[in-house]
Amino acid sequence: MSASTRNVFSETPGHFRPRSTGLNACLSAIGALFGIAGTGLLAALPDQVALVFVLYVISNLAWVAVAIRTRQPWLLLMNVVYLSIGVLGLSHHL
């Protein structure tokens, strides 16, 4: 196995090990920070629901990208559902 392949795959054939890249770290940070900001805003200013849903949608989009890039189906499922709920909530508040 070449050095570049070892960064992506574990030594056990057939087992995928997610790539740790700067983009994955950036997307994870965006997902976490926008989700935290949305929850904080909801707690502090509950009348700003539309903005909260915008922050949640951005967070969920970032997490969907992370889940796809790192092949995590349960993280993907959870965030696709959250994204759908966020878009529905946003449509009710715009």
TORGUVEX-928618 format. One line per 3 residues: number of its first residue (from 1); their letters; for each residue x, y, z of C-alpha. Coordinates in Angstrom, 2 decimals, padded with zeros to 5 digits. Each point is the difference from the previous one (the first is absolute). Layout:
% TORGUVEX-928618
NUM	A	X/Y/Z  ...;
% end
This chain:
% TORGUVEX-928618
1	MSA	000.00/000.00/000.00  001.42/003.39/-000.94  000.43/002.79/002.55;
4	STR	-002.82/002.03/-001.53  -002.38/-002.96/000.10  000.73/-000.63/003.69;
7	NVF	-001.33/003.48/000.78  -003.41/-000.98/-001.33  -000.38/-003.70/000.77;
10	SET	000.82/-002.00/003.10  002.34/-002.97/-000.22  -002.97/-002.38/000.11;
13	PGH	-001.33/-000.53/-003.54  -003.61/001.06/-000.42  -000.04/002.41/002.94;
16	FRP	-000.28/003.67/-000.83  001.72/002.55/002.21  -001.21/003.57/-000.64;
19	RST	002.48/002.43/-001.39  000.99/002.75/002.41  000.24/003.06/-002.21;
22	GLN	-000.06/003.72/000.55  -003.32/000.19/-001.83  -001.60/-002.59/002.29;
25	ACL	001.25/001.93/003.04  -001.32/003.27/-001.44  -003.41/-001.50/-000.80;
28	SAI	-000.20/-001.56/003.46  000.80/003.35/001.61  -002.64/001.76/-002.11;
31	GAL	-002.55/-002.67/000.90  000.74/000.20/003.70  000.28/003.79/000.27;
34	FGI	-003.11/000.80/-002.02  -002.00/-002.58/001.96  001.21/001.47/003.30;
37	AGT	-000.73/003.53/-001.23  -003.53/-001.02/-001.02  -000.74/-001.56/003.37;
40	GLL	001.50/002.97/001.86  -002.03/002.44/-002.08  -003.17/-001.99/000.61;
43	AAL	000.62/000.10/003.76  000.88/003.71/000.07  -002.40/001.39/-002.60;
46	PDQ	-002.87/-002.43/-000.59  -001.73/002.43/-002.37  002.83/-000.45/-002.55;
49	VAL	-001.20/-003.43/-001.11  000.62/000.58/-003.72  003.66/000.84/000.62;
52	VFV	000.32/-003.04/002.27  -001.25/-002.25/-002.81  002.48/001.61/-002.43;
55	LYV	002.84/-000.79/002.41  -001.27/-003.56/000.46  -000.27/-000.56/-003.77;
58	ISN	003.60/001.19/-000.49  001.12/-002.29/002.82  -001.86/-002.98/-001.47;
61	LAW	001.38/000.59/-003.49  003.53/-000.02/001.40  -000.67/-003.22/001.95;
64	VAV	-001.55/-001.64/-003.08  003.20/000.78/-001.90  002.14/-001.43/002.81;
67	AIR	-002.12/-003.16/000.14  000.30/-000.54/-003.76  003.74/000.69/-000.06;
70	TRQ	000.70/-002.31/002.95  -002.56/-002.67/-000.95  -002.05/000.16/003.19;
73	PWL	-003.54/-001.07/-000.95  -001.59/000.61/003.42  001.42/003.53/000.23;
76	LLM	-001.28/000.56/-003.53  -003.48/-001.32/000.80  -000.30/002.10/003.15;
79	NVV	001.06/003.20/-001.71  -002.14/-000.55/-003.11  -002.99/-000.33/002.34;
82	YLS	001.08/003.09/001.98  000.55/001.88/-003.26  -003.49/-000.91/-001.22;
85	IGV	-001.53/001.16/003.28  002.06/003.21/-000.14  -001.12/000.80/-003.54;
88	LGL	-003.62/-000.68/000.97  000.33/002.25/003.07  001.69/002.70/-002.06;
91	SHH	-002.78/-000.11/-002.57  -002.54/000.65/002.75  001.87/003.03/001.35;
94	L	000.91/001.88/-003.18;
% end
